[in-house]
Amino acid sequence: VVNGIAPGIRPGGAGGPRRITILGATGSIGRSTVDLLTRIPGEFEVEAVVALSRGRELAQIARDLGARIAVVGDPAAYGELRAGLAGTDIEAASGEDAVEAAAGRPVDIVVAAIVGAAGLRPSLAALRAGSTVALANKECLVCAGDLFISTARDMATRVLPVDSEHNAIFQALETHNLDQVERIILTASGGPFRQWPADAMASISREQALNHPNWRMGPKVTIDSATLMNKGLEVIEAHHLFGLTPAQVEVLVHPQSVVHGIVAYSDGSMIAQMGAPDMRTPLAHCLWWPARQTTPSPRLDLARLATLTFETPDTGRFPALRIAREALESGGWATNILNAANEVAVAAFLEGRIAFLDIAALVESVLERVAGTALTQTPRTVDDALALDGEGRRLAQEGIGRRLPV
Ligand SMILES: NC(=O)c1ccc[n+]([C@@H]2O[C@H](COP(=O)([O-])OP(=O)(O)OC[C@H]3O[C@@H](n4cnc5c(N)ncnc54)[C@H](OP(=O)(O)O)[C@@H]3O)[C@@H](O)[C@H]2O)c1
C-alpha cells in the first residue's frame, strides 16, 4: 500500500459493469470522463453526476449516461436541471448537502473532479462510503492532505491519481521497490509565459494567461499553470499521495508536455511515463486499473517530436512554486491557507480585480499574516480544514480590498 494506493481494484469486465459517480461532470475532467464512458459502453453503470450551476448541461450528461441521480450544488440551478430531466426517471437534487449525499452513495469508483476546496467534503464522503476515489481535485490534498489520506487508510479504500504527473508516477512506481525510490520528478510545461522577461509580466492579461500552450483545461487550473502555482500544488499532492519528503519531489520544466513524470531509483535508473497531453489517458488508467483500456488519445510520434527538453524552473519569475514549497515545509495549516488564498486570488485575477503578479504576492502575504498566530495547527477534521480555509479566504479578500498586501 502506498499511502492509500493499493493494488487489487476489480478490473472492468470482471463480474459485470461497475458503478461510477462523477463529481464535476460538466467540467473539463468531467467531460473527458463522460467521453470515455460513452465510447466504451457497458463497462460502467452511472450512479450520480454532480455539478455546481450548469443545470442544463448536467441534465444532458445524466440522460446520455443513464445516471440514477443528478445534483447541482447551486439551488438556483435546480429548475433548469429538473426541466432538463423531464420525462426521465432520473432523480434531481440541489444544494451542498445533496452533493455530499450523492458523493457518499457507495459505488466502485468516484471521479473527484470538482475544482477547489469545494470538493473536499464530497470527496471525503466518497472515501467514507468505501468507494475508490480517482482524484483530479488536487486542492483536497493541499487543503487537508493528512486528513484525506488517513481517511482513505482508515476506510481501507484507494486514491488513484488522475492528475497526469501523479498518474505518471503511479505508473512508474514499482510497489516492491518503494524503499529504493530516491526521488520523483514532476514535469511542468512552463505555461504561456515561460520565456517572458520579468518586466513584461506585470501587464499579462486574462486572455493571455488563459491561453495554455499544451492543455485545454478549466480556467482555475489554467491560471495556476501560468503562475506555476499548479506545480506547487502538485508537489504538495505528491508528498501526500506517495509519502515522499518535500526534497524528494523535484520539478523540471518540459515545454513539450510529453514526459509527465519520472521515478528515480537508487540504482541510477529513471523510469518515465510519456503520452500526448490528453487527460483521457490518465483517466482511463484510473478507471480500468490494473487493466488498460483503449483510448482515443492521440499517439506520440517521437521521431516527429525529435527533441525533448528539460530545464530548471525559474522561481524568480514564478515565485508561486517557491511559496508552495515553503508552505509544505511549514505544515498542513500553511498549505491550507496557500490554497484558500490562491483560489481567491485566481478568481480576482479572472474578474480583472488584480494583476497577474499580484496572485503570488497576495498568497505570500496571507501566509505571512497567518504565521505566528494561533491558526498554525494542522487541521484534523473537515470542519477545522474548512474553517481555516474560510479564514484564508477572508484575509485574501481583505488584501484585495486594501489593494494588497494584507
Ligand atoms: N482540466 C484538466 O486537464 C486537469 C488536469 C489535472 C487536474 N485537474 C484538476 O481537476 C479539477 C477539475 O478541473 P477542471 O479543469 O475539470 O475544472 P472545470 O472545468 O472548471 O470544472 C469544474 C467542475 O466542478 C464543478 N463544481 C465547481 N464547484 C462545485 C461545487 N461547489 N459543487 C459541485 N460542483 C462544483 C463545476 O460545475 P459547473 O460546470 O456547474 O460550474 C464543474 O463541473 C481541478 O482540481 C483541477 O486542478 C484538471
The ligand as an ORCA input file, in Angstrom:
! r2SCAN-3c Opt
* xyz 0 1
  N      -8.641     20.036    -16.660
  C      -7.551     19.316    -16.577
  O      -6.966     18.920    -17.588
  C      -6.999     18.953    -15.220
  C      -5.792     18.223    -15.150
  C      -5.333     17.820    -13.902
  C      -6.026     18.148    -12.758
  N      -7.186     18.875    -12.850
  C      -7.897     19.204    -11.621
  O      -9.226     18.695    -11.717
  C     -10.137     19.554    -11.034
  C     -11.206     19.980    -12.034
  O     -10.588     20.740    -13.047
  P     -11.347     21.128    -14.395
  O     -10.322     21.736    -15.271
  O     -12.138     19.952    -14.883
  O     -12.326     22.277    -13.839
  P     -13.604     22.944    -14.540
  O     -13.587     22.668    -15.998
  O     -13.671     24.332    -14.063
  O     -14.827     22.095    -13.912
  C     -15.133     22.148    -12.546
  C     -16.329     21.264    -12.260
  O     -16.634     21.328    -10.866
  C     -18.000     21.730    -10.705
  N     -18.082     22.443     -9.438
  C     -17.403     23.564     -9.086
  N     -17.726     23.920     -7.814
  C     -18.615     22.994     -7.374
  C     -19.334     22.830     -6.167
  N     -19.198     23.691     -5.145
  N     -20.197     21.779     -6.061
  C     -20.352     20.915     -7.083
  N     -19.697     21.018     -8.257
  C     -18.836     22.047     -8.397
  C     -18.312     22.554    -11.938
  O     -19.722     22.662    -12.154
  P     -20.337     23.836    -13.146
  O     -19.928     23.432    -14.527
  O     -21.781     23.759    -12.934
  O     -19.690     25.122    -12.686
  C     -17.593     21.696    -12.989
  O     -18.357     20.552    -13.273
  C      -9.300     20.712    -10.500
  O      -8.951     20.439     -9.181
  C      -8.044     20.696    -11.376
  O      -6.919     21.208    -10.719
  C      -7.674     19.276    -14.050
*
